[in-house]
Amino acid sequence: LQLQESGPGLMKPSQTLSLTCTVFGGSITAKYMAWTWIRQAPGKGLEWIGYIDYSGNTYYSPSLMSRTSISTDTSNNRVSLQVNSVTPEDTAVYYCAEGGMEYWGKGTLITVSS
C-alpha cells in the first residue's frame, strides 16, 4: 500500500481545511480496512484525529470532533479530512495511515497564519 496526502499548505484562520489521501495498491472499501488521520504540531507528539472504516463508520477524537469530518471518495480511492474554523493551533504535519498503522503517507504540512 502507498498513501499520499495532499492539501493547501498555507491557510488563514477561520478557513476550512480540506485534505485528501489517495490510496494506491488497495481498495479503501476492502473489508476490514480503515483509514486514519493523524497530525503532529511543531515540537509536539502525534495526535490522533479520527478514522473511517470500510463500512463508512467514523470515529473522532473528542477534542476535534465538533469541527472535523472524515469521508471517502470511492471513485477515486481517496479518503478526505475536513477541519472547520482552523486556528494557528491547527498548524501541523497531517498524515493519513492505514488503520493498523503499518502504512503511512509522507505527510503534508499545513500552516495556519494570518
PyMOL CGO cylinders between C-alpha atoms (Angstrom):
from pymol import cmd
from pymol.cgo import CYLINDER

trace = [
    CYLINDER, 0.00, 0.00, 0.00, 1.05, 3.56, -0.66, 0.3, 1, 1, 1, 1, 1, 1,
    CYLINDER, 1.05, 3.56, -0.66, -0.72, 6.60, 0.71, 0.3, 1, 1, 1, 1, 1, 1,
    CYLINDER, -0.72, 6.60, 0.71, -0.29, 10.16, -0.49, 0.3, 1, 1, 1, 1, 1, 1,
    CYLINDER, -0.29, 10.16, -0.49, -1.68, 13.23, 1.26, 0.3, 1, 1, 1, 1, 1, 1,
    CYLINDER, -1.68, 13.23, 1.26, -2.40, 16.49, -0.48, 0.3, 1, 1, 1, 1, 1, 1,
    CYLINDER, -2.40, 16.49, -0.48, -3.55, 19.81, 0.89, 0.3, 1, 1, 1, 1, 1, 1,
    CYLINDER, -3.55, 19.81, 0.89, -3.38, 23.58, 0.54, 0.3, 1, 1, 1, 1, 1, 1,
    CYLINDER, -3.38, 23.58, 0.54, -0.19, 24.21, 2.51, 0.3, 1, 1, 1, 1, 1, 1,
    CYLINDER, -0.19, 24.21, 2.51, -0.90, 27.71, 3.81, 0.3, 1, 1, 1, 1, 1, 1,
    CYLINDER, -0.90, 27.71, 3.81, -4.23, 28.79, 5.24, 0.3, 1, 1, 1, 1, 1, 1,
    CYLINDER, -4.23, 28.79, 5.24, -5.74, 31.71, 7.10, 0.3, 1, 1, 1, 1, 1, 1,
    CYLINDER, -5.74, 31.71, 7.10, -7.58, 31.45, 10.41, 0.3, 1, 1, 1, 1, 1, 1,
    CYLINDER, -7.58, 31.45, 10.41, -11.30, 30.61, 10.21, 0.3, 1, 1, 1, 1, 1, 1,
    CYLINDER, -11.30, 30.61, 10.21, -10.93, 28.86, 6.84, 0.3, 1, 1, 1, 1, 1, 1,
    CYLINDER, -10.93, 28.86, 6.84, -11.91, 25.23, 6.26, 0.3, 1, 1, 1, 1, 1, 1,
    CYLINDER, -11.91, 25.23, 6.26, -9.08, 22.77, 5.77, 0.3, 1, 1, 1, 1, 1, 1,
    CYLINDER, -9.08, 22.77, 5.77, -9.65, 20.05, 3.22, 0.3, 1, 1, 1, 1, 1, 1,
    CYLINDER, -9.65, 20.05, 3.22, -7.10, 17.28, 2.84, 0.3, 1, 1, 1, 1, 1, 1,
    CYLINDER, -7.10, 17.28, 2.84, -7.16, 14.21, 0.65, 0.3, 1, 1, 1, 1, 1, 1,
    CYLINDER, -7.16, 14.21, 0.65, -5.33, 10.93, 0.99, 0.3, 1, 1, 1, 1, 1, 1,
    CYLINDER, -5.33, 10.93, 0.99, -5.05, 8.91, -2.19, 0.3, 1, 1, 1, 1, 1, 1,
    CYLINDER, -5.05, 8.91, -2.19, -4.51, 5.20, -1.64, 0.3, 1, 1, 1, 1, 1, 1,
    CYLINDER, -4.51, 5.20, -1.64, -2.54, 3.13, -4.13, 0.3, 1, 1, 1, 1, 1, 1,
    CYLINDER, -2.54, 3.13, -4.13, -2.29, -0.64, -4.15, 0.3, 1, 1, 1, 1, 1, 1,
    CYLINDER, -2.29, -0.64, -4.15, -5.52, -1.42, -2.38, 0.3, 1, 1, 1, 1, 1, 1,
    CYLINDER, -5.52, -1.42, -2.38, -9.17, -0.50, -2.24, 0.3, 1, 1, 1, 1, 1, 1,
    CYLINDER, -9.17, -0.50, -2.24, -10.32, 1.82, 0.52, 0.3, 1, 1, 1, 1, 1, 1,
    CYLINDER, -10.32, 1.82, 0.52, -13.52, -0.22, 0.74, 0.3, 1, 1, 1, 1, 1, 1,
    CYLINDER, -13.52, -0.22, 0.74, -11.81, -3.57, 1.16, 0.3, 1, 1, 1, 1, 1, 1,
    CYLINDER, -11.81, -3.57, 1.16, -13.34, -5.49, 4.02, 0.3, 1, 1, 1, 1, 1, 1,
    CYLINDER, -13.34, -5.49, 4.02, -11.98, -4.70, 7.48, 0.3, 1, 1, 1, 1, 1, 1,
    CYLINDER, -11.98, -4.70, 7.48, -9.89, -1.80, 6.22, 0.3, 1, 1, 1, 1, 1, 1,
    CYLINDER, -9.89, -1.80, 6.22, -9.88, 1.53, 8.00, 0.3, 1, 1, 1, 1, 1, 1,
    CYLINDER, -9.88, 1.53, 8.00, -8.16, 4.84, 7.29, 0.3, 1, 1, 1, 1, 1, 1,
    CYLINDER, -8.16, 4.84, 7.29, -6.81, 7.12, 9.95, 0.3, 1, 1, 1, 1, 1, 1,
    CYLINDER, -6.81, 7.12, 9.95, -5.80, 10.76, 10.10, 0.3, 1, 1, 1, 1, 1, 1,
    CYLINDER, -5.80, 10.76, 10.10, -3.08, 11.85, 12.50, 0.3, 1, 1, 1, 1, 1, 1,
    CYLINDER, -3.08, 11.85, 12.50, -1.25, 15.12, 12.90, 0.3, 1, 1, 1, 1, 1, 1,
    CYLINDER, -1.25, 15.12, 12.90, 1.90, 16.39, 14.53, 0.3, 1, 1, 1, 1, 1, 1,
    CYLINDER, 1.90, 16.39, 14.53, 2.25, 20.03, 15.50, 0.3, 1, 1, 1, 1, 1, 1,
    CYLINDER, 2.25, 20.03, 15.50, 5.74, 21.56, 15.58, 0.3, 1, 1, 1, 1, 1, 1,
    CYLINDER, 5.74, 21.56, 15.58, 7.62, 20.34, 18.61, 0.3, 1, 1, 1, 1, 1, 1,
    CYLINDER, 7.62, 20.34, 18.61, 4.75, 18.12, 19.78, 0.3, 1, 1, 1, 1, 1, 1,
    CYLINDER, 4.75, 18.12, 19.78, 3.81, 14.47, 19.65, 0.3, 1, 1, 1, 1, 1, 1,
    CYLINDER, 3.81, 14.47, 19.65, 1.43, 12.68, 17.34, 0.3, 1, 1, 1, 1, 1, 1,
    CYLINDER, 1.43, 12.68, 17.34, -2.25, 13.46, 17.73, 0.3, 1, 1, 1, 1, 1, 1,
    CYLINDER, -2.25, 13.46, 17.73, -4.92, 11.06, 16.53, 0.3, 1, 1, 1, 1, 1, 1,
    CYLINDER, -4.92, 11.06, 16.53, -7.69, 12.88, 14.68, 0.3, 1, 1, 1, 1, 1, 1,
    CYLINDER, -7.69, 12.88, 14.68, -10.03, 10.08, 13.70, 0.3, 1, 1, 1, 1, 1, 1,
    CYLINDER, -10.03, 10.08, 13.70, -10.73, 7.31, 11.24, 0.3, 1, 1, 1, 1, 1, 1,
    CYLINDER, -10.73, 7.31, 11.24, -13.25, 5.87, 8.85, 0.3, 1, 1, 1, 1, 1, 1,
    CYLINDER, -13.25, 5.87, 8.85, -13.75, 2.17, 8.35, 0.3, 1, 1, 1, 1, 1, 1,
    CYLINDER, -13.75, 2.17, 8.35, -14.66, 0.15, 5.26, 0.3, 1, 1, 1, 1, 1, 1,
    CYLINDER, -14.66, 0.15, 5.26, -18.36, 0.47, 6.09, 0.3, 1, 1, 1, 1, 1, 1,
    CYLINDER, -18.36, 0.47, 6.09, -18.18, 4.25, 6.33, 0.3, 1, 1, 1, 1, 1, 1,
    CYLINDER, -18.18, 4.25, 6.33, -18.35, 4.39, 10.12, 0.3, 1, 1, 1, 1, 1, 1,
    CYLINDER, -18.35, 4.39, 10.12, -16.38, 7.28, 11.55, 0.3, 1, 1, 1, 1, 1, 1,
    CYLINDER, -16.38, 7.28, 11.55, -14.71, 7.87, 14.90, 0.3, 1, 1, 1, 1, 1, 1,
    CYLINDER, -14.71, 7.87, 14.90, -13.19, 11.14, 16.04, 0.3, 1, 1, 1, 1, 1, 1,
    CYLINDER, -13.19, 11.14, 16.04, -11.01, 12.50, 18.77, 0.3, 1, 1, 1, 1, 1, 1,
    CYLINDER, -11.01, 12.50, 18.77, -13.30, 14.15, 21.34, 0.3, 1, 1, 1, 1, 1, 1,
    CYLINDER, -13.30, 14.15, 21.34, -11.18, 17.28, 21.22, 0.3, 1, 1, 1, 1, 1, 1,
    CYLINDER, -11.18, 17.28, 21.22, -11.69, 17.69, 17.47, 0.3, 1, 1, 1, 1, 1, 1,
    CYLINDER, -11.69, 17.69, 17.47, -14.99, 16.01, 16.65, 0.3, 1, 1, 1, 1, 1, 1,
    CYLINDER, -14.99, 16.01, 16.65, -17.06, 19.19, 16.79, 0.3, 1, 1, 1, 1, 1, 1,
    CYLINDER, -17.06, 19.19, 16.79, -15.29, 20.59, 13.71, 0.3, 1, 1, 1, 1, 1, 1,
    CYLINDER, -15.29, 20.59, 13.71, -13.86, 17.52, 11.94, 0.3, 1, 1, 1, 1, 1, 1,
    CYLINDER, -13.86, 17.52, 11.94, -15.26, 15.27, 9.26, 0.3, 1, 1, 1, 1, 1, 1,
    CYLINDER, -15.26, 15.27, 9.26, -13.75, 12.26, 7.52, 0.3, 1, 1, 1, 1, 1, 1,
    CYLINDER, -13.75, 12.26, 7.52, -15.23, 10.85, 4.33, 0.3, 1, 1, 1, 1, 1, 1,
    CYLINDER, -15.23, 10.85, 4.33, -14.36, 8.70, 1.35, 0.3, 1, 1, 1, 1, 1, 1,
    CYLINDER, -14.36, 8.70, 1.35, -14.38, 9.18, -2.41, 0.3, 1, 1, 1, 1, 1, 1,
    CYLINDER, -14.38, 9.18, -2.41, -14.62, 5.62, -3.64, 0.3, 1, 1, 1, 1, 1, 1,
    CYLINDER, -14.62, 5.62, -3.64, -14.50, 6.53, -7.32, 0.3, 1, 1, 1, 1, 1, 1,
    CYLINDER, -14.50, 6.53, -7.32, -11.00, 7.96, -6.82, 0.3, 1, 1, 1, 1, 1, 1,
    CYLINDER, -11.00, 7.96, -6.82, -9.95, 5.69, -3.94, 0.3, 1, 1, 1, 1, 1, 1,
    CYLINDER, -9.95, 5.69, -3.94, -9.42, 8.66, -1.64, 0.3, 1, 1, 1, 1, 1, 1,
    CYLINDER, -9.42, 8.66, -1.64, -10.06, 9.48, 1.98, 0.3, 1, 1, 1, 1, 1, 1,
    CYLINDER, -10.06, 9.48, 1.98, -10.75, 13.08, 2.91, 0.3, 1, 1, 1, 1, 1, 1,
    CYLINDER, -10.75, 13.08, 2.91, -10.39, 15.11, 6.06, 0.3, 1, 1, 1, 1, 1, 1,
    CYLINDER, -10.39, 15.11, 6.06, -12.16, 18.38, 6.68, 0.3, 1, 1, 1, 1, 1, 1,
    CYLINDER, -12.16, 18.38, 6.68, -11.42, 20.64, 9.63, 0.3, 1, 1, 1, 1, 1, 1,
    CYLINDER, -11.42, 20.64, 9.63, -13.58, 23.70, 10.05, 0.3, 1, 1, 1, 1, 1, 1,
    CYLINDER, -13.58, 23.70, 10.05, -12.62, 27.07, 11.50, 0.3, 1, 1, 1, 1, 1, 1,
    CYLINDER, -12.62, 27.07, 11.50, -8.90, 26.45, 11.64, 0.3, 1, 1, 1, 1, 1, 1,
    CYLINDER, -8.90, 26.45, 11.64, -6.66, 28.40, 14.00, 0.3, 1, 1, 1, 1, 1, 1,
    CYLINDER, -6.66, 28.40, 14.00, -2.85, 28.65, 14.25, 0.3, 1, 1, 1, 1, 1, 1,
    CYLINDER, -2.85, 28.65, 14.25, -3.08, 25.73, 16.71, 0.3, 1, 1, 1, 1, 1, 1,
    CYLINDER, -3.08, 25.73, 16.71, -4.07, 23.54, 13.77, 0.3, 1, 1, 1, 1, 1, 1,
    CYLINDER, -4.07, 23.54, 13.77, -0.66, 24.09, 12.20, 0.3, 1, 1, 1, 1, 1, 1,
    CYLINDER, -0.66, 24.09, 12.20, 0.84, 20.61, 11.84, 0.3, 1, 1, 1, 1, 1, 1,
    CYLINDER, 0.84, 20.61, 11.84, 2.02, 17.90, 9.52, 0.3, 1, 1, 1, 1, 1, 1,
    CYLINDER, 2.02, 17.90, 9.52, -1.05, 15.86, 8.67, 0.3, 1, 1, 1, 1, 1, 1,
    CYLINDER, -1.05, 15.86, 8.67, -0.70, 12.17, 7.94, 0.3, 1, 1, 1, 1, 1, 1,
    CYLINDER, -0.70, 12.17, 7.94, -3.05, 9.52, 6.70, 0.3, 1, 1, 1, 1, 1, 1,
    CYLINDER, -3.05, 9.52, 6.70, -2.43, 5.91, 7.60, 0.3, 1, 1, 1, 1, 1, 1,
    CYLINDER, -2.43, 5.91, 7.60, -3.95, 2.53, 7.08, 0.3, 1, 1, 1, 1, 1, 1,
    CYLINDER, -3.95, 2.53, 7.08, -5.95, 1.52, 10.13, 0.3, 1, 1, 1, 1, 1, 1,
    CYLINDER, -5.95, 1.52, 10.13, -3.36, -0.84, 11.50, 0.3, 1, 1, 1, 1, 1, 1,
    CYLINDER, -3.36, -0.84, 11.50, -0.81, 1.97, 11.28, 0.3, 1, 1, 1, 1, 1, 1,
    CYLINDER, -0.81, 1.97, 11.28, 1.54, -0.17, 9.25, 0.3, 1, 1, 1, 1, 1, 1,
    CYLINDER, 1.54, -0.17, 9.25, 1.35, 2.06, 6.19, 0.3, 1, 1, 1, 1, 1, 1,
    CYLINDER, 1.35, 2.06, 6.19, 1.60, 5.83, 6.35, 0.3, 1, 1, 1, 1, 1, 1,
    CYLINDER, 1.60, 5.83, 6.35, 1.77, 8.65, 3.88, 0.3, 1, 1, 1, 1, 1, 1,
    CYLINDER, 1.77, 8.65, 3.88, 4.71, 11.05, 4.00, 0.3, 1, 1, 1, 1, 1, 1,
    CYLINDER, 4.71, 11.05, 4.00, 2.53, 13.77, 5.44, 0.3, 1, 1, 1, 1, 1, 1,
    CYLINDER, 2.53, 13.77, 5.44, 1.65, 17.24, 4.31, 0.3, 1, 1, 1, 1, 1, 1,
    CYLINDER, 1.65, 17.24, 4.31, 2.45, 20.43, 6.21, 0.3, 1, 1, 1, 1, 1, 1,
    CYLINDER, 2.45, 20.43, 6.21, -0.46, 22.74, 6.90, 0.3, 1, 1, 1, 1, 1, 1,
    CYLINDER, -0.46, 22.74, 6.90, 0.37, 26.18, 8.23, 0.3, 1, 1, 1, 1, 1, 1,
    CYLINDER, 0.37, 26.18, 8.23, -2.38, 28.43, 9.58, 0.3, 1, 1, 1, 1, 1, 1,
    CYLINDER, -2.38, 28.43, 9.58, -1.32, 32.04, 9.78, 0.3, 1, 1, 1, 1, 1, 1,
    CYLINDER, -1.32, 32.04, 9.78, -2.83, 35.44, 9.27, 0.3, 1, 1, 1, 1, 1, 1,
]
cmd.load_cgo(trace, "trace")
